[in-house]
């Protein structure tokens, strides 16, 4: 089994920053790409960012481009999401996910085989 555990969420004022972490444990996956998704109340889960195994390639949703940065430390089995200039519309539960498709940067949630439980991010005015 593979476990993904997110942390780092919380309440922050608009304009502030948070860094989310996602630690993978259990069965070792073969060079997974990792993604971050979010789901706001009453809305569908949406793609935020993705990173391939080497970290050399990343992809972002237009809504977060220039404000969020995805990175990873494979030695620590951890992927990060640095979120800057947060706005109320960023309020959501944030999930990390793993995709074992080699070298892929997938936007669609269906491609990701493993998911964490999520961490709440709330941005106030």
C-alpha positions in Angstrom: 0.0 0.0 0.0 1.0 3.6 -0.6 0.2 6.4 1.8 0.3 10.0 1.0 -0.1 12.5 3.9 -0.4 16.2 3.4 0.4 18.9 5.9 0.9 22.6 6.1 -2.5 23.8 5.6 -4.2 26.4 7.8 -5.7 29.9 7.9 -3.9 32.8 6.3 -4.7 36.3 5.3 -5.0 37.4 1.7 -1.5 38.1 0.4 0.1 35.6 2.7 2.0 32.4 2.0 1.8 28.7 3.0 3.9 25.7 2.1 2.2 22.4 1.8 4.1 19.1 2.1 3.1 15.6 1.0 5.0 12.7 2.4 4.8 9.3 0.7 5.3 6.1 2.6 4.6 2.4 2.3 5.3 0.6 -1.0 7.9 2.3 -3.2 6.5 3.7 -6.4 8.6 3.6 -9.6 9.5 7.3 -10.4 6.0 8.7 -9.9 5.0 12.1 -11.1 3.2 14.0 -8.3 0.4 16.4 -8.5 -1.5 18.8 -6.3 -5.2 19.3 -6.7 -7.8 21.3 -4.8 -11.5 21.2 -4.1 -13.5 24.1 -2.9 -17.0 23.7 -1.3 -19.6 23.0 -4.0 -17.0 22.7 -6.7 -15.3 19.9 -8.6 -11.7 18.9 -7.8 -9.3 20.9 -10.0 -5.7 20.5 -11.0 -3.2 22.9 -9.4 0.3 21.7 -10.3 2.4 18.7 -11.3 6.0 17.7 -11.3 7.9 14.7 -12.8 10.2 12.4 -10.9 13.4 14.3 -11.7 11.9 17.7 -10.9 13.0 19.0 -14.2 9.6 19.6 -15.6 6.6 21.1 -14.0 3.1 22.3 -15.0 0.7 24.7 -13.4 -2.9 25.7 -13.7 -3.3 29.2 -15.1 -5.0 30.3 -11.9 -1.9 29.7 -9.9 0.9 30.3 -12.3 3.5 32.7 -11.0 2.2 32.4 -7.4 2.6 28.7 -6.6 5.7 26.6 -7.0 5.8 22.8 -6.9 9.0 21.0 -5.9 10.1 17.6 -4.6 12.8 16.0 -2.5 12.9 12.4 -3.5 15.4 11.5 -0.8 12.7 12.5 1.7 9.8 11.1 -0.4 8.2 14.6 -0.2 6.6 16.9 -2.6 6.0 20.6 -1.7 3.6 23.3 -2.9 4.8 26.8 -2.0 1.8 29.1 -2.2 2.4 32.9 -2.3 0.1 35.8 -2.8 -2.8 33.8 -1.6 -6.3 35.0 -2.3 -9.7 34.0 -0.9 -10.4 32.0 -4.1 -7.5 29.7 -3.2 -9.5 28.5 -0.2 -10.0 24.7 -0.7 -8.9 21.3 0.5 -5.6 20.6 -1.1 -4.7 17.0 -2.1 -1.5 15.5 -3.4 -1.6 12.6 -5.7 0.8 10.1 -7.4 0.9 9.0 -11.0 3.1 6.2 -12.1 2.9 7.0 -15.8 6.6 7.5 -16.8 7.5 11.2 -17.3 3.9 12.4 -17.4 2.4 15.7 -16.3 -1.2 14.8 -16.1 -3.9 17.4 -15.5 -6.8 15.0 -15.2 -7.4 13.5 -11.8 -8.3 10.1 -13.2 -4.7 9.5 -14.2 -3.5 9.6 -10.6 -3.6 6.3 -8.8 -2.9 7.3 -5.2 -4.3 10.2 -3.2 -3.8 11.8 0.2 -6.6 12.7 2.6 -6.2 16.4 2.0 -5.3 19.5 4.0 -7.5 22.6 4.4 -6.3 26.0 3.2 -8.4 28.9 4.2 -7.6 32.4 3.0 -9.4 35.3 4.7 -9.7 38.9 3.5 
